Amino acid sequence: MANTVPLSVRIPPEDAEYIAQLRIGGAVTPSDKVRAIIRDSRQRYQQRGDYEAQLRAARDALASVSLQVKNWEREAEQHSDLLETFIAWVAEAYAYVSANDAADAPPNCSELEKGVAERVFRLLESTARMAVTATAPCYDEQLIRRRYTPLVELTELINQQIQQQAKEK
């Protein structure tokens, strides 16, 4: 490699073992792997504030568990809209929040809060739709309805407060 800088570090044995077992692309030697780790870290740092890059990174981080779920579902001949919706939501919510970590400016907390609220309520609405039918598209068909019962009660109390406050004005 042209224009490289030699770097010598001492690391604990458990880190050396981790690097030896780590599989990163075409990196074979410990030096190759350390360069790949540094490259990946630099890339993540430079992509702060980039929503699309953060979304790709979040989806990549969740790809293994998502694939495991899909494989299990295929073998079990079952499906959970709840798991599928949640995994996608986690990636998008993470990307949204982390994209607000711009290196050159602090986040606009008011806008960030609005965006987070939008995403939280979108997830609630998605799960509420799953409770519309008698059987939810989940492994446990009654799971959503059981979990929504206390939420519905809470929502009714909130609605009563809103109506009372409107009367008082």
N, C-alpha and C positions, 0 to 999 in steps of 0.2 A: 504494500500500500504506500503510495506516495504521500508525502506531507503528513505523516502521522507523528504523534508525540508519544514517546514511551511513558508509561505510567505504572508504577509499582505500588501495590496495596497489600495489606495484610488483612485477611478475613478469618473469622472463626471457622472451625472445621465443619459445622453444620451448614454454613453458607457455601463452602467449597463443595460439599456433597450435593447441595441443592443445585448449584450451577452444573455439576457433572451430570446430574440426572435430567436437567432442564432440556426441553426440546423447543428450539426456536428456529423456524424456517430451515435454512441450510447451514446454520451455525453448528460447527462440530467441536472445535477446540474451546477451552475456557475463555481464551481471548476473544474468539468470534462471538461467544455468547455474551460476554460483558459488553462488547461493542453494540450488539443487538439490543441489550437491555438499556444502554445509554441512549441509543437512537430512538427506541420506543418512548422512553421517558421524555426526551427532548421534544419529540413529536406531540405527545400529549400536552406538554407545557405550552408549546407554541400554538396549539389549537384551542386554548382556552378562549371562550367567547365565540366559538364557531359551533353553532347549534348542530349543523349536519355532521360535523366531525364527532361531536359528543354523542350524537344519536348512534352513529356507526360504532363507536367505542362501547357504548352501553349495550347495544345489541350483540356485539362480539363477546362481551363479558358474560352475557346471559345465554349465549348460543348453546353451550354445553348442557345446561340444565333444561333448556327448551327442547333440545334434541332428545335428551333422556326421557322427558315427559312424553314427547311424540312417539318414541319407540315403545315405551311402556303402554301407551294408549293403543297403539297398533296391535301389540301382542294381546292385550286384554280386551280388545274390541270395545273400548270405552272412550269417552271424550269429556273434557271439562272446559266449557266456555269460560268459567271463572278463572282457571289457571291460565288459559291462553290470553284472556283479557288483562289479567293482572301482570303477567310477564311483559306484555307489550306496554302496559301503562308505566311500569317501573322504569323501563328503558327511556320512554319519552319524558317522564317526569324528571329523571336524573339528567337527561340531556338539556332540558329546559333550564333547570337550576344551575347546572355547571356551565352552561353557555353564558350565564350572567357573571362569570368570573373573568371579566376582561382585565388584562394586564394594565391598561391605561386609564381605567376609570372605575370608581366604586359602583356597585349595583344601585339601580334606582329601586329602593326597597318597596315603595308603593306599587310600582309596576310589577315587581317580582311577586309581591303578595297577590295581586290580581291574577297573575298567570298561574300561580300555585292553586288559588281557589278554583279557577277554571278547571284545572286538571283534577283536583280532588272531587269536585261535584260531577265532572264527566264520568269518573270512576263510579261514584255513587249511582248516577243515572244508569250506567251500564249494568250494574248489579241489580238495580231495581227492576230493569226490564226482564232480567232472568227470573224474577219472582212473580211475574204476571201470570204465567201458566201454573197449573197445579204441580207440575214436575219441572224442576230447573234442569238445564243442560249441564249437569255436574255428575260426578261419580255418585254422590249422595243427593238424590233428587229433591230432598226436603231441606237441604243445608241452607239455601238462600232464604227460604221462608222462615225457618227457625231463627236465623240471625236478624231478619228484618222486623220481627215482631217488636222487640224493644225499641228499634229505631223508629218504627211507625208511631209508637206511643210517645216517644220524645218529640217527633215531628208534630204531633197533635198538640202537645203542650206549647211548643214554639208558636204554632199557628194561633192558639188561644191568646198568647201574650201579644202577638202582632195585632190581632183584632182588638184587644183591650186597649193597647196603646193608640190605635187609630181612633177609637171612640173618645179617648181622653183629649184628643187634639181639637 
